[in-house]
């Protein structure tokens, strides 16, 4: 594997497109080799299982206002039959996994150089089905940021922007006795989702007007850290994995303009992380129960599985993720 700094010599500087091949559809999920998956499976010792998905509609109303509530309908053809269907099922409205076609780079296009014009409604390139068919399984590692702050006697507020840089990632890992083996699945607990889901609807509406969140810093050093640690998937319990809003960024361009509608991704990690490095990203994962167990037994590693929907061309999916200890 080339280092992150060596990627600067790539044809598209800073990209992994030539590492896995220009026709690659998996990105960093390629790092989950059979040998690594087999080794990770040996981490299961007690058989304890932890659901990492929030229920559908757990984040209603959705903070960005762009993903309406899912409607669940049940019907019966006779007294002893039940069936159901969903309306308005936004696949990234709760715990989610972003497909590689989700976010592109304004200069270089989508992962592998796919032009924006070719990433259209009829296209299936870079869809979530690729990960559904390959399967995602490996060694998961939880970094518990609120508990780290508490152990250091530092104030922490999950309703404020806290930019978690590479030095802090190292500090949290050291405090938990975590090592890195390559092909790890990084789970970052910030406490944001626990806080949001505990609010009433009225409180959520009020909070959304001033929404802030801890998360990864928009720094090239964070990209370097993730790539050089060979992280296969990074997921967090907040809206974007990265800090919100973007306060300082290494990725802003003088040509950036706010979009006509939707979220402004200017300066965000999403662009280089997904489009250039091909890294799998998960958002709004349910990490509270797993974090409590890790704190109790001091073991922050586990076997993790993630099985997104086999939706050909899908842009995102609930992760259907489980951790086994």
C-alpha positions, 0 to 999 in steps of 0.5 A: 500500500502506498502511503498517503503522501505517496498518493500525491504522485498519482495521476489524480493527486491524492487519489487511490484510484490507481491503487485498487484499479480504475474500474474498482467499485469497492474502495477501501472495502478492498482492505477487508481481505479474507485473512483479516476477516478470519482473524477478526472473527476470532475476536468473538469470545463471549457471544455478546451482540450489539445492534448498531442501527437506530430504528427507521424514523429515529431522527424525525424530523431529520435535521437537514430537512431533506429526508421526510418521514418514512410511512410504514403500511401493513395490510392483510389478504385474510385473517391469518396473513400480514404483509407491508410496504414503505412509502417515502423511505429515504435510505439515509434518513437513519443509521446509514452507509454512504455508497461511493456514488454519494459525493463527488469532487468538484474538480475530479468527479466521483470515485475512479473519475466517474463524471458527474454527468454519468452518475445519473438516475439510470447509472448503477456505477459505484452503487451500494449493491457492490458492498452488499454483494461483497459483504463487509466484515472485519475488526471493529474498533471503538474510539469513545470521545466523551469518555476520553474527555471525562477521563482527562477531566476536560469539559465536553459538549456534544452540542458544540463543534469539536474538531477531532484531529489526528493527534486526538485520535491517537490520544483516545486510542492510547487511553483505551489501549487500542492498536491498529492492524490494517483493514480496521473498521473505525467507530467514532462515538461523539454522543450526538445521536444519543443526545438528539434521540432523547429530545422531544420533537419540539426540542429537536426543531429548536436544536436544528436551528443551531445544530453543531456536532463534534466530529473529524476535523477537516484537515489533510492530516486526518485524511493521512491518518485514516489512509495510513492506518488502512481504515476500511470503513469509518462510521460515527454516531453523528450526522456527517462523521466530520465536525459540523459546521466546517470551521476551518478546512484544508479543502476549500476552493476559491471556486466553491459556490453554495449549491442551488439546493441541499447541503453545502459540502464546501470544505467537507471531508466527504469530498476527498474521503469518498471521491478521492480515497474511496473510503466507506463512511457510515453516519448516525450509527447506534454506539451507546450500548456497545460503548458502555460494554467496552468501558465496562470490560476495557475491550474496545475491539470486536468482530463487526458485520455490515450488510447494506441493502442489495439495491442495484445503483443505491446511493445509500442504505441502512448498514444493518450492522452488528458488533460481536464480542 
